[in-house]
Amino acid sequence: MSITIDLNPRLEKELASFVEREKIDVSLLFQQFLEDLMREKHQPTAWELGQEGFGADKTHEGDIAQNTKSLLKARFNNVG
C-alpha cells in the first residue's frame, strides 16, 4: 500500500536530516513507527485508574457527600 502525506516545510527538512543522519529509509521509518503505535497498549483513562478506589471509604454509614459538614465538624471539634 502506498500512502502520501503532506509535511510542513520545517518538518520535511527535519525528516530529511534525520533519515540522512541515521541512514534509514523513510518507508522503513514510518513502518516501524506505525507498528510501534499499533502495538502500544491501551492507555487507561483517569476514571479507569481510580475506579477501584472511588467510594472506597467505608468508615461511615450513610451518604458521606450529604453529611460532609457534620462529619468534618465531629472529626475536628476535638482537635486543639
mmCIF file of the N, C-alpha and C atoms, coordinates in Angstrom:
data_MODEL
# 
_entry.id   MODEL 
# 
loop_
_atom_site.group_PDB 
_atom_site.id 
_atom_site.type_symbol 
_atom_site.label_atom_id 
_atom_site.label_alt_id 
_atom_site.label_comp_id 
_atom_site.label_asym_id 
_atom_site.label_entity_id 
_atom_site.label_seq_id 
_atom_site.pdbx_PDB_ins_code 
_atom_site.Cartn_x 
_atom_site.Cartn_y 
_atom_site.Cartn_z 
_atom_site.occupancy 
_atom_site.B_iso_or_equiv 
_atom_site.pdbx_formal_charge 
_atom_site.auth_seq_id 
_atom_site.auth_comp_id 
_atom_site.auth_asym_id 
_atom_site.auth_atom_id 
_atom_site.pdbx_PDB_model_num 
ATOM 1   N N  . MET A 1 1  ? 0.847   -1.172 0.000  1.00 0.00 ? 1  MET A N  1 
ATOM 2   C CA . MET A 1 1  ? 0.000   0.000  0.000  1.00 0.00 ? 1  MET A CA 1 
ATOM 3   C C  . MET A 1 1  ? 0.894   1.237  0.000  1.00 0.00 ? 1  MET A C  1 
ATOM 4   N N  . SER A 1 2  ? 0.585   2.174  -0.837 1.00 0.00 ? 2  SER A N  1 
ATOM 5   C CA . SER A 1 2  ? 1.313   3.439  -0.858 1.00 0.00 ? 2  SER A CA 1 
ATOM 6   C C  . SER A 1 2  ? 0.463   4.515  -0.211 1.00 0.00 ? 2  SER A C  1 
ATOM 7   N N  . ILE A 1 3  ? 1.121   5.346  0.578  1.00 0.00 ? 3  ILE A N  1 
ATOM 8   C CA . ILE A 1 3  ? 0.446   6.459  1.253  1.00 0.00 ? 3  ILE A CA 1 
ATOM 9   C C  . ILE A 1 3  ? 1.239   7.718  0.990  1.00 0.00 ? 3  ILE A C  1 
ATOM 10  N N  . THR A 1 4  ? 0.527   8.785  0.717  1.00 0.00 ? 4  THR A N  1 
ATOM 11  C CA . THR A 1 4  ? 1.172   10.080 0.522  1.00 0.00 ? 4  THR A CA 1 
ATOM 12  C C  . THR A 1 4  ? 0.758   10.993 1.659  1.00 0.00 ? 4  THR A C  1 
ATOM 13  N N  . ILE A 1 5  ? 1.728   11.663 2.275  1.00 0.00 ? 5  ILE A N  1 
ATOM 14  C CA . ILE A 1 5  ? 1.407   12.623 3.330  1.00 0.00 ? 5  ILE A CA 1 
ATOM 15  C C  . ILE A 1 5  ? 2.068   13.958 3.006  1.00 0.00 ? 5  ILE A C  1 
ATOM 16  N N  . ASP A 1 6  ? 1.422   15.020 3.407  1.00 0.00 ? 6  ASP A N  1 
ATOM 17  C CA . ASP A 1 6  ? 1.969   16.356 3.237  1.00 0.00 ? 6  ASP A CA 1 
ATOM 18  C C  . ASP A 1 6  ? 2.585   16.792 4.557  1.00 0.00 ? 6  ASP A C  1 
ATOM 19  N N  . LEU A 1 7  ? 3.838   17.226 4.500  1.00 0.00 ? 7  LEU A N  1 
ATOM 20  C CA . LEU A 1 7  ? 4.531   17.719 5.685  1.00 0.00 ? 7  LEU A CA 1 
ATOM 21  C C  . LEU A 1 7  ? 4.782   19.209 5.516  1.00 0.00 ? 7  LEU A C  1 
ATOM 22  N N  . ASN A 1 8  ? 4.747   19.920 6.638  1.00 0.00 ? 8  ASN A N  1 
ATOM 23  C CA . ASN A 1 8  ? 5.108   21.324 6.525  1.00 0.00 ? 8  ASN A CA 1 
ATOM 24  C C  . ASN A 1 8  ? 6.602   21.399 6.223  1.00 0.00 ? 8  ASN A C  1 
ATOM 25  N N  . PRO A 1 9  ? 7.073   22.487 5.640  1.00 0.00 ? 9  PRO A N  1 
ATOM 26  C CA . PRO A 1 9  ? 8.475   22.585 5.211  1.00 0.00 ? 9  PRO A CA 1 
ATOM 27  C C  . PRO A 1 9  ? 9.486   22.330 6.328  1.00 0.00 ? 9  PRO A C  1 
ATOM 28  N N  . ARG A 1 10 ? 9.218   22.802 7.536  1.00 0.00 ? 10 ARG A N  1 
ATOM 29  C CA . ARG A 1 10 ? 10.140  22.599 8.650  1.00 0.00 ? 10 ARG A CA 1 
ATOM 30  C C  . ARG A 1 10 ? 10.273  21.114 8.973  1.00 0.00 ? 10 ARG A C  1 
ATOM 31  N N  . LEU A 1 11 ? 9.135   20.424 9.071  1.00 0.00 ? 11 LEU A N  1 
ATOM 32  C CA . LEU A 1 11 ? 9.152   19.001 9.398  1.00 0.00 ? 11 LEU A CA 1 
ATOM 33  C C  . LEU A 1 11 ? 9.792   18.182 8.280  1.00 0.00 ? 11 LEU A C  1 
ATOM 34  N N  . GLU A 1 12 ? 9.526   18.572 7.055  1.00 0.00 ? 12 GLU A N  1 
ATOM 35  C CA . GLU A 1 12 ? 10.124  17.874 5.915  1.00 0.00 ? 12 GLU A CA 1 
ATOM 36  C C  . GLU A 1 12 ? 11.654  17.990 5.955  1.00 0.00 ? 12 GLU A C  1 
ATOM 37  N N  . LYS A 1 13 ? 12.147  19.173 6.277  1.00 0.00 ? 13 LYS A N  1 
ATOM 38  C CA . LYS A 1 13 ? 13.587  19.394 6.362  1.00 0.00 ? 13 LYS A CA 1 
ATOM 39  C C  . LYS A 1 13 ? 14.203  18.575 7.512  1.00 0.00 ? 13 LYS A C  1 
ATOM 40  N N  . GLU A 1 14 ? 13.507  18.567 8.667  1.00 0.00 ? 14 GLU A N  1 
ATOM 41  C CA . GLU A 1 14 ? 13.992  17.793 9.814  1.00 0.00 ? 14 GLU A CA 1 
ATOM 42  C C  . GLU A 1 14 ? 13.990  16.297 9.521  1.00 0.00 ? 14 GLU A C  1 
ATOM 43  N N  . LEU A 1 15 ? 12.956  15.831 8.845  1.00 0.00 ? 15 LEU A N  1 
ATOM 44  C CA . LEU A 1 15 ? 12.878  14.415 8.476  1.00 0.00 ? 15 LEU A CA 1 
ATOM 45  C C  . LEU A 1 15 ? 14.015  14.046 7.530  1.00 0.00 ? 15 LEU A C  1 
ATOM 46  N N  . ALA A 1 16 ? 14.269  14.884 6.541  1.00 0.00 ? 16 ALA A N  1 
ATOM 47  C CA . ALA A 1 16 ? 15.357  14.616 5.592  1.00 0.00 ? 16 ALA A CA 1 
ATOM 48  C C  . ALA A 1 16 ? 16.694  14.546 6.323  1.00 0.00 ? 16 ALA A C  1 
ATOM 49  N N  . SER A 1 17 ? 16.929  15.450 7.245  1.00 0.00 ? 17 SER A N  1 
ATOM 50  C CA . SER A 1 17 ? 18.177  15.434 8.025  1.00 0.00 ? 17 SER A CA 1 
ATOM 51  C C  . SER A 1 17 ? 18.265  14.173 8.876  1.00 0.00 ? 17 SER A C  1 
ATOM 52  N N  . PHE A 1 18 ? 17.148  13.796 9.495  1.00 0.00 ? 18 PHE A N  1 
ATOM 53  C CA . PHE A 1 18 ? 17.131  12.627 10.372 1.00 0.00 ? 18 PHE A CA 1 
ATOM 54  C C  . PHE A 1 18 ? 17.451  11.350 9.606  1.00 0.00 ? 18 PHE A C  1 
ATOM 55  N N  . VAL A 1 19 ? 16.767  11.125 8.473  1.00 0.00 ? 19 VAL A N  1 
ATOM 56  C CA . VAL A 1 19 ? 16.981  9.876  7.733  1.00 0.00 ? 19 VAL A CA 1 
ATOM 57  C C  . VAL A 1 19 ? 18.389  9.821  7.144  1.00 0.00 ? 19 VAL A C  1 
ATOM 58  N N  . GLU A 1 20 ? 18.937  10.985 6.781  1.00 0.00 ? 20 GLU A N  1 
ATOM 59  C CA . GLU A 1 20 ? 20.310  11.005 6.269  1.00 0.00 ? 20 GLU A CA 1 
ATOM 60  C C  . GLU A 1 20 ? 21.307  10.689 7.388  1.00 0.00 ? 20 GLU A C  1 
ATOM 61  N N  . ARG A 1 21 ? 21.089  11.319 8.541  1.00 0.00 ? 21 ARG A N  1 
ATOM 62  C CA . ARG A 1 21 ? 21.984  11.120 9.684  1.00 0.00 ? 21 ARG A CA 1 
ATOM 63  C C  . ARG A 1 21 ? 21.914  9.680  10.198 1.00 0.00 ? 21 ARG A C  1 
ATOM 64  N N  . GLU A 1 22 ? 20.711  9.130  10.270 1.00 0.00 ? 22 GLU A N  1 
ATOM 65  C CA . GLU A 1 22 ? 20.512  7.781  10.812 1.00 0.00 ? 22 GLU A CA 1 
ATOM 66  C C  . GLU A 1 22 ? 20.672  6.685  9.765  1.00 0.00 ? 22 GLU A C  1 
ATOM 67  N N  . LYS A 1 23 ? 20.817  7.092  8.516  1.00 0.00 ? 23 LYS A N  1 
ATOM 68  C CA . LYS A 1 23 ? 20.960  6.133  7.410  1.00 0.00 ? 23 LYS A CA 1 
ATOM 69  C C  . LYS A 1 23 ? 19.804  5.130  7.396  1.00 0.00 ? 23 LYS A C  1 
ATOM 70  N N  . ILE A 1 24 ? 18.596  5.679  7.422  1.00 0.00 ? 24 ILE A N  1 
ATOM 71  C CA . ILE A 1 24 ? 17.392  4.840  7.429  1.00 0.00 ? 24 ILE A CA 1 
ATOM 72  C C  . ILE A 1 24 ? 16.470  5.279  6.298  1.00 0.00 ? 24 ILE A C  1 
ATOM 73  N N  . ASP A 1 25 ? 15.797  4.310  5.705  1.00 0.00 ? 25 ASP A N  1 
ATOM 74  C CA . ASP A 1 25 ? 14.851  4.583  4.639  1.00 0.00 ? 25 ASP A CA 1 
ATOM 75  C C  . ASP A 1 25 ? 13.570  5.178  5.236  1.00 0.00 ? 25 ASP A C  1 
ATOM 76  N N  . VAL A 1 26 ? 13.019  6.189  4.569  1.00 0.00 ? 26 VAL A N  1 
ATOM 77  C CA . VAL A 1 26 ? 11.810  6.851  5.068  1.00 0.00 ? 26 VAL A CA 1 
ATOM 78  C C  . VAL A 1 26 ? 10.663  5.854  5.208  1.00 0.00 ? 26 VAL A C  1 
ATOM 79  N N  . SER A 1 27 ? 10.495  4.974  4.243  1.00 0.00 ? 27 SER A N  1 
ATOM 80  C CA . SER A 1 27 ? 9.416   3.979  4.316  1.00 0.00 ? 27 SER A CA 1 
ATOM 81  C C  . SER A 1 27 ? 9.586   3.076  5.527  1.00 0.00 ? 27 SER A C  1 
ATOM 82  N N  . LEU A 1 28 ? 10.813  2.628  5.751  1.00 0.00 ? 28 LEU A N  1 
ATOM 83  C CA . LEU A 1 28 ? 11.086  1.771  6.895  1.00 0.00 ? 28 LEU A CA 1 
ATOM 84  C C  . LEU A 1 28 ? 10.830  2.518  8.204  1.00 0.00 ? 28 LEU A C  1 
ATOM 85  N N  . LEU A 1 29 ? 11.228  3.775  8.252  1.00 0.00 ? 29 LEU A N  1 
ATOM 86  C CA . LEU A 1 29 ? 10.995  4.593  9.442  1.00 0.00 ? 29 LEU A CA 1 
ATOM 87  C C  . LEU A 1 29 ? 9.507   4.661  9.778  1.00 0.00 ? 29 LEU A C  1 
ATOM 88  N N  . PHE A 1 30 ? 8.675   4.960  8.769  1.00 0.00 ? 30 PHE A N  1 
ATOM 89  C CA . PHE A 1 30 ? 7.234   5.062  9.016  1.00 0.00 ? 30 PHE A CA 1 
ATOM 90  C C  . PHE A 1 30 ? 6.608   3.704  9.324  1.00 0.00 ? 30 PHE A C  1 
ATOM 91  N N  . GLN A 1 31 ? 7.104   2.644  8.699  1.00 0.00 ? 31 GLN A N  1 
ATOM 92  C CA . GLN A 1 31 ? 6.587   1.313  9.010  1.00 0.00 ? 31 GLN A CA 1 
ATOM 93  C C  . GLN A 1 31 ? 6.863   0.954  10.468 1.00 0.00 ? 31 GLN A C  1 
ATOM 94  N N  . GLN A 1 32 ? 8.086   1.234  10.924 1.00 0.00 ? 32 GLN A N  1 
ATOM 95  C CA . GLN A 1 32 ? 8.432   0.942  12.311 1.00 0.00 ? 32 GLN A CA 1 
ATOM 96  C C  . GLN A 1 32 ? 7.596   1.785  13.269 1.00 0.00 ? 32 GLN A C  1 
ATOM 97  N N  . PHE A 1 33 ? 7.417   3.050  12.928 1.00 0.00 ? 33 PHE A N  1 
ATOM 98  C CA . PHE A 1 33 ? 6.614   3.935  13.768 1.00 0.00 ? 33 PHE A CA 1 
ATOM 99  C C  . PHE A 1 33 ? 5.180   3.419  13.882 1.00 0.00 ? 33 PHE A C  1 
ATOM 100 N N  . LEU A 1 34 ? 4.580   3.059  12.754 1.00 0.00 ? 34 LEU A N  1 
ATOM 101 C CA . LEU A 1 34 ? 3.191   2.585  12.763 1.00 0.00 ? 34 LEU A CA 1 
ATOM 102 C C  . LEU A 1 34 ? 3.054   1.262  13.508 1.00 0.00 ? 34 LEU A C  1 
ATOM 103 N N  . GLU A 1 35 ? 4.022   0.371  13.348 1.00 0.00 ? 35 GLU A N  1 
ATOM 104 C CA . GLU A 1 35 ? 3.978   -0.894 14.086 1.00 0.00 ? 35 GLU A CA 1 
ATOM 105 C C  . GLU A 1 35 ? 4.048   -0.652 15.588 1.00 0.00 ? 35 GLU A C  1 
ATOM 106 N N  . ASP A 1 36 ? 4.942   0.231  16.001 1.00 0.00 ? 36 ASP A N  1 
ATOM 107 C CA . ASP A 1 36 ? 5.048   0.576  17.423 1.00 0.00 ? 36 ASP A CA 1 
ATOM 108 C C  . ASP A 1 36 ? 3.753   1.202  17.931 1.00 0.00 ? 36 ASP A C  1 
ATOM 109 N N  . LEU A 1 37 ? 3.186   2.071  17.144 1.00 0.00 ? 37 LEU A N  1 
ATOM 110 C CA . LEU A 1 37 ? 1.947   2.759  17.523 1.00 0.00 ? 37 LEU A CA 1 
ATOM 111 C C  . LEU A 1 37 ? 0.802   1.762  17.692 1.00 0.00 ? 37 LEU A C  1 
ATOM 112 N N  . MET A 1 38 ? 0.701   0.811  16.794 1.00 0.00 ? 38 MET A N  1 
ATOM 113 C CA . MET A 1 38 ? -0.389  -0.165 16.859 1.00 0.00 ? 38 MET A CA 1 
ATOM 114 C C  . MET A 1 38 ? -0.186  -1.192 17.966 1.00 0.00 ? 38 MET A C  1 
ATOM 115 N N  . ARG A 1 39 ? 1.072   -1.433 18.329 1.00 0.00 ? 39 ARG A N  1 
ATOM 116 C CA . ARG A 1 39 ? 1.374   -2.382 19.405 1.00 0.00 ? 39 ARG A CA 1 
ATOM 117 C C  . ARG A 1 39 ? 1.163   -1.767 20.781 1.00 0.00 ? 39 ARG A C  1 
ATOM 118 N N  . GLU A 1 40 ? 1.194   -0.449 20.822 1.00 0.00 ? 40 GLU A N  1 
ATOM 119 C CA . GLU A 1 40 ? 1.097   0.243  22.103 1.00 0.00 ? 40 GLU A CA 1 
ATOM 120 C C  . GLU A 1 40 ? -0.168  -0.206 22.841 1.00 0.00 ? 40 GLU A C  1 
ATOM 121 N N  . LYS A 1 41 ? 0.007   -0.474 24.112 1.00 0.00 ? 41 LYS A N  1 
ATOM 122 C CA . LYS A 1 41 ? -1.134  -0.926 24.913 1.00 0.00 ? 41 LYS A CA 1 
ATOM 123 C C  . LYS A 1 41 ? -2.108  0.220  25.146 1.00 0.00 ? 41 LYS A C  1 
ATOM 124 N N  . HIS A 1 42 ? -3.315  -0.160 25.447 1.00 0.00 ? 42 HIS A N  1 
ATOM 125 C CA . HIS A 1 42 ? -4.355  0.802  25.777 1.00 0.00 ? 42 HIS A CA 1 
ATOM 126 C C  . HIS A 1 42 ? -3.922  1.623  26.989 1.00 0.00 ? 42 HIS A C  1 
ATOM 127 N N  . GLN A 1 43 ? -3.954  2.931  26.869 1.00 0.00 ? 43 GLN A N  1 
ATOM 128 C CA . GLN A 1 43 ? -3.632  3.810  27.988 1.00 0.00 ? 43 GLN A CA 1 
ATOM 129 C C  . GLN A 1 43 ? -4.919  4.048  28.788 1.00 0.00 ? 43 GLN A C  1 
ATOM 130 N N  . PRO A 1 44 ? -4.950  3.633  30.059 1.00 0.00 ? 44 PRO A N  1 
ATOM 131 C CA . PRO A 1 44 ? -6.176  3.799  30.843 1.00 0.00 ? 44 PRO A CA 1 
ATOM 132 C C  . PRO A 1 44 ? -6.516  5.266  31.080 1.00 0.00 ? 44 PRO A C  1 
ATOM 133 N N  . THR A 1 45 ? -7.802  5.540  31.132 1.00 0.00 ? 45 THR A N  1 
ATOM 134 C CA . THR A 1 45 ? -8.274  6.889  31.425 1.00 0.00 ? 45 THR A CA 1 
ATOM 135 C C  . THR A 1 45 ? -8.131  7.140  32.921 1.00 0.00 ? 45 THR A C  1 
ATOM 136 N N  . ALA A 1 46 ? -8.283  8.401  33.322 1.00 0.00 ? 46 ALA A N  1 
ATOM 137 C CA . ALA A 1 46 ? -8.228  8.747  34.743 1.00 0.00 ? 46 ALA A CA 1 
ATOM 138 C C  . ALA A 1 46 ? -9.293  7.970  35.510 1.00 0.00 ? 46 ALA A C  1 
ATOM 139 N N  . TRP A 1 47 ? -10.476 7.835  34.933 1.00 0.00 ? 47 TRP A N  1 
ATOM 140 C CA . TRP A 1 47 ? -11.554 7.081  35.574 1.00 0.00 ? 47 TRP A CA 1 
ATOM 141 C C  . TRP A 1 47 ? -11.134 5.626  35.799 1.00 0.00 ? 47 TRP A C  1 
ATOM 142 N N  . GLU A 1 48 ? -10.573 5.004  34.766 1.00 0.00 ? 48 GLU A N  1 
ATOM 143 C CA . GLU A 1 48 ? -10.161 3.607  34.888 1.00 0.00 ? 48 GLU A CA 1 
ATOM 144 C C  . GLU A 1 48 ? -9.077  3.427  35.945 1.00 0.00 ? 48 GLU A C  1 
ATOM 145 N N  . LEU A 1 49 ? -8.152  4.377  36.018 1.00 0.00 ? 49 LEU A N  1 
ATOM 146 C CA . LEU A 1 49 ? -7.082  4.285  37.009 1.00 0.00 ? 49 LEU A CA 1 
ATOM 147 C C  . LEU A 1 49 ? -7.612  4.389  38.439 1.00 0.00 ? 49 LEU A C  1 
ATOM 148 N N  . GLY A 1 50 ? -8.617  5.231  38.665 1.00 0.00 ? 50 GLY A N  1 
ATOM 149 C CA . GLY A 1 50 ? -9.101  5.449  40.016 1.00 0.00 ? 50 GLY A CA 1 
ATOM 150 C C  . GLY A 1 50 ? -10.356 4.701  40.390 1.00 0.00 ? 50 GLY A C  1 
ATOM 151 N N  . GLN A 1 51 ? -10.938 4.018  39.434 1.00 0.00 ? 51 GLN A N  1 
ATOM 152 C CA . GLN A 1 51 ? -12.237 3.367  39.624 1.00 0.00 ? 51 GLN A CA 1 
ATOM 153 C C  . GLN A 1 51 ? -12.272 2.465  40.851 1.00 0.00 ? 51 GLN A C  1 
ATOM 154 N N  . GLU A 1 52 ? -11.216 1.742  41.099 1.00 0.00 ? 52 GLU A N  1 
ATOM 155 C CA . GLU A 1 52 ? -11.195 0.807  42.221 1.00 0.00 ? 52 GLU A CA 1 
ATOM 156 C C  . GLU A 1 52 ? -11.298 1.537  43.561 1.00 0.00 ? 52 GLU A C  1 
ATOM 157 N N  . GLY A 1 53 ? -10.758 2.743  43.627 1.00 0.00 ? 53 GLY A N  1 
ATOM 158 C CA . GLY A 1 53 ? -10.758 3.468  44.892 1.00 0.00 ? 53 GLY A CA 1 
ATOM 159 C C  . GLY A 1 53 ? -11.950 4.375  45.099 1.00 0.00 ? 53 GLY A C  1 
ATOM 160 N N  . PHE A 1 54 ? -12.727 4.632  44.056 1.00 0.00 ? 54 PHE A N  1 
ATOM 161 C CA . PHE A 1 54 ? -13.871 5.527  44.202 1.00 0.00 ? 54 PHE A CA 1 
ATOM 162 C C  . PHE A 1 54 ? -14.886 4.926  45.155 1.00 0.00 ? 54 PHE A C  1 
ATOM 163 N N  . GLY A 1 55 ? -15.270 5.703  46.140 1.00 0.00 ? 55 GLY A N  1 
ATOM 164 C CA . GLY A 1 55 ? -16.243 5.233  47.109 1.00 0.00 ? 55 GLY A CA 1 
ATOM 165 C C  . GLY A 1 55 ? -15.688 4.199  48.059 1.00 0.00 ? 55 GLY A C  1 
ATOM 166 N N  . ALA A 1 56 ? -14.366 4.112  48.144 1.00 0.00 ? 56 ALA A N  1 
ATOM 167 C CA . ALA A 1 56 ? -13.743 3.078  48.960 1.00 0.00 ? 56 ALA A CA 1 
ATOM 168 C C  . ALA A 1 56 ? -13.775 3.389  50.456 1.00 0.00 ? 56 ALA A C  1 
ATOM 169 N N  . ASP A 1 57 ? -14.104 4.628  50.825 1.00 0.00 ? 57 ASP A N  1 
ATOM 170 C CA . ASP A 1 57 ? -14.135 4.989  52.245 1.00 0.00 ? 57 ASP A CA 1 
ATOM 171 C C  . ASP A 1 57 ? -15.399 4.413  52.872 1.00 0.00 ? 57 ASP A C  1 
ATOM 172 N N  . LYS A 1 58 ? -15.235 3.338  53.576 1.00 0.00 ? 58 LYS A N  1 
ATOM 173 C CA . LYS A 1 58 ? -16.374 2.649  54.199 1.00 0.00 ? 58 LYS A CA 1 
ATOM 174 C C  . LYS A 1 58 ? -16.383 2.879  55.705 1.00 0.00 ? 58 LYS A C  1 
ATOM 175 N N  . THR A 1 59 ? -15.742 3.959  56.167 1.00 0.00 ? 59 THR A N  1 
ATOM 176 C CA . THR A 1 59 ? -15.628 4.191  57.603 1.00 0.00 ? 59 THR A CA 1 
ATOM 177 C C  . THR A 1 59 ? -16.889 4.797  58.209 1.00 0.00 ? 59 THR A C  1 
ATOM 178 N N  . HIS A 1 60 ? -17.809 5.280  57.388 1.00 0.00 ? 60 HIS A N  1 
ATOM 179 C CA . HIS A 1 60 ? -19.027 5.918  57.892 1.00 0.00 ? 60 HIS A CA 1 
ATOM 180 C C  . HIS A 1 60 ? -20.257 5.291  57.254 1.00 0.00 ? 60 HIS A C  1 
ATOM 181 N N  . GLU A 1 61 ? -21.309 5.287  57.997 1.00 0.00 ? 61 GLU A N  1 
ATOM 182 C CA . GLU A 1 61 ? -22.584 4.819  57.464 1.00 0.00 ? 61 GLU A CA 1 
ATOM 183 C C  . GLU A 1 61 ? -23.248 5.953  56.703 1.00 0.00 ? 61 GLU A C  1 
ATOM 184 N N  . GLY A 1 62 ? -24.082 5.630  55.774 1.00 0.00 ? 62 GLY A N  1 
ATOM 185 C CA . GLY A 1 62 ? -24.872 6.637  55.079 1.00 0.00 ? 62 GLY A CA 1 
ATOM 186 C C  . GLY A 1 62 ? -24.105 7.322  53.966 1.00 0.00 ? 62 GLY A C  1 
ATOM 187 N N  . ASP A 1 63 ? -24.676 8.416  53.523 1.00 0.00 ? 63 ASP A N  1 
ATOM 188 C CA . ASP A 1 63 ? -24.134 9.163  52.393 1.00 0.00 ? 63 ASP A CA 1 
ATOM 189 C C  . ASP A 1 63 ? -23.147 10.215 52.882 1.00 0.00 ? 63 ASP A C  1 
ATOM 190 N N  . ILE A 1 64 ? -21.876 9.968  52.672 1.00 0.00 ? 64 ILE A N  1 
ATOM 191 C CA . ILE A 1 64 ? -20.837 10.891 53.135 1.00 0.00 ? 64 ILE A CA 1 
ATOM 192 C C  . ILE A 1 64 ? -20.988 12.249 52.454 1.00 0.00 ? 64 ILE A C  1 
ATOM 193 N N  . ALA A 1 65 ? -21.348 12.265 51.187 1.00 0.00 ? 65 ALA A N  1 
ATOM 194 C CA . ALA A 1 65 ? -21.498 13.528 50.464 1.00 0.00 ? 65 ALA A CA 1 
ATOM 195 C C  . ALA A 1 65 ? -22.582 14.395 51.093 1.00 0.00 ? 65 ALA A C  1 
ATOM 196 N N  . GLN A 1 66 ? -23.643 13.794 51.554 1.00 0.00 ? 66 GLN A N  1 
ATOM 197 C CA . GLN A 1 66 ? -24.744 14.529 52.174 1.00 0.00 ? 66 GLN A CA 1 
ATOM 198 C C  . GLN A 1 66 ? -24.383 14.997 53.575 1.00 0.00 ? 66 GLN A C  1 
ATOM 199 N N  . ASN A 1 67 ? -23.477 14.284 54.236 1.00 0.00 ? 67 ASN A N  1 
ATOM 200 C CA . ASN A 1 67 ? -23.167 14.564 55.638 1.00 0.00 ? 67 ASN A CA 1 
ATOM 201 C C  . ASN A 1 67 ? -21.759 15.114 55.852 1.00 0.00 ? 67 ASN A C  1 
ATOM 202 N N  . THR A 1 68 ? -21.157 15.673 54.823 1.00 0.00 ? 68 THR A N  1 
ATOM 203 C CA . THR A 1 68 ? -19.768 16.123 54.902 1.00 0.00 ? 68 THR A CA 1 
ATOM 204 C C  . THR A 1 68 ? -19.536 17.107 56.038 1.00 0.00 ? 68 THR A C  1 
ATOM 205 N N  . LYS A 1 69 ? -20.393 18.139 56.131 1.00 0.00 ? 69 LYS A N  1 
ATOM 206 C CA . LYS A 1 69 ? -20.195 19.174 57.162 1.00 0.00 ? 69 LYS A CA 1 
ATOM 207 C C  . LYS A 1 69 ? -20.241 18.574 58.562 1.00 0.00 ? 69 LYS A C  1 
ATOM 208 N N  . SER A 1 70 ? -21.240 17.761 58.819 1.00 0.00 ? 70 SER A N  1 
ATOM 209 C CA . SER A 1 70 ? -21.354 17.201 60.165 1.00 0.00 ? 70 SER A CA 1 
ATOM 210 C C  . SER A 1 70 ? -20.208 16.229 60.469 1.00 0.00 ? 70 SER A C  1 
ATOM 211 N N  . LEU A 1 71 ? -19.764 15.462 59.486 1.00 0.00 ? 71 LEU A N  1 
ATOM 212 C CA . LEU A 1 71 ? -18.646 14.541 59.690 1.00 0.00 ? 71 LEU A CA 1 
ATOM 213 C C  . LEU A 1 71 ? -17.348 15.305 59.957 1.00 0.00 ? 71 LEU A C  1 
ATOM 214 N N  . LEU A 1 72 ? -17.109 16.386 59.220 1.00 0.00 ? 72 LEU A N  1 
ATOM 215 C CA . LEU A 1 72 ? -15.913 17.193 59.444 1.00 0.00 ? 72 LEU A CA 1 
ATOM 216 C C  . LEU A 1 72 ? -15.955 17.878 60.807 1.00 0.00 ? 72 LEU A C  1 
ATOM 217 N N  . LYS A 1 73 ? -17.139 18.385 61.144 1.00 0.00 ? 73 LYS A N  1 
ATOM 218 C CA . LYS A 1 73 ? -17.298 19.061 62.439 1.00 0.00 ? 73 LYS A CA 1 
ATOM 219 C C  . LYS A 1 73 ? -17.033 18.084 63.576 1.00 0.00 ? 73 LYS A C  1 
ATOM 220 N N  . ALA A 1 74 ? -17.561 16.876 63.470 1.00 0.00 ? 74 ALA A N  1 
ATOM 221 C CA . ALA A 1 74 ? -17.350 15.860 64.503 1.00 0.00 ? 74 ALA A CA 1 
ATOM 222 C C  . ALA A 1 74 ? -15.883 15.450 64.574 1.00 0.00 ? 74 ALA A C  1 
ATOM 223 N N  . ARG A 1 75 ? -15.238 15.399 63.449 1.00 0.00 ? 75 ARG A N  1 
ATOM 224 C CA . ARG A 1 75 ? -13.818 14.972 63.384 1.00 0.00 ? 75 ARG A CA 1 
ATOM 225 C C  . ARG A 1 75 ? -12.894 16.024 63.968 1.00 0.00 ? 75 ARG A C  1 
ATOM 226 N N  . PHE A 1 76 ? -13.157 17.299 63.689 1.00 0.00 ? 76 PHE A N  1 
ATOM 227 C CA . PHE A 1 76 ? -12.208 18.345 64.063 1.00 0.00 ? 76 PHE A CA 1 
ATOM 228 C C  . PHE A 1 76 ? -12.602 19.180 65.272 1.00 0.00 ? 76 PHE A C  1 
ATOM 229 N N  . ASN A 1 77 ? -13.770 18.969 65.857 1.00 0.00 ? 77 ASN A N  1 
ATOM 230 C CA . ASN A 1 77 ? -14.139 19.714 67.051 1.00 0.00 ? 77 ASN A CA 1 
ATOM 231 C C  . ASN A 1 77 ? -13.258 19.362 68.247 1.00 0.00 ? 77 ASN A C  1 
ATOM 232 N N  . ASN A 1 78 ? -12.751 18.153 68.253 1.00 0.00 ? 78 ASN A N  1 
ATOM 233 C CA . ASN A 1 78 ? -11.941 17.698 69.400 1.00 0.00 ? 78 ASN A CA 1 
ATOM 234 C C  . ASN A 1 78 ? -10.460 17.982 69.200 1.00 0.00 ? 78 ASN A C  1 
ATOM 235 N N  . VAL A 1 79 ? -10.076 18.638 68.119 1.00 0.00 ? 79 VAL A N  1 
ATOM 236 C CA . VAL A 1 79 ? -8.676  18.943 67.822 1.00 0.00 ? 79 VAL A CA 1 
ATOM 237 C C  . VAL A 1 79 ? -8.301  20.237 68.540 1.00 0.00 ? 79 VAL A C  1 
ATOM 238 N N  . GLY A 1 80 ? -7.115  20.257 69.101 1.00 0.00 ? 80 GLY A N  1 
ATOM 239 C CA . GLY A 1 80 ? -6.632  21.515 69.680 1.00 0.00 ? 80 GLY A CA 1 
ATOM 240 C C  . GLY A 1 80 ? -6.627  21.454 71.109 1.00 0.00 ? 80 GLY A C  1 
# 
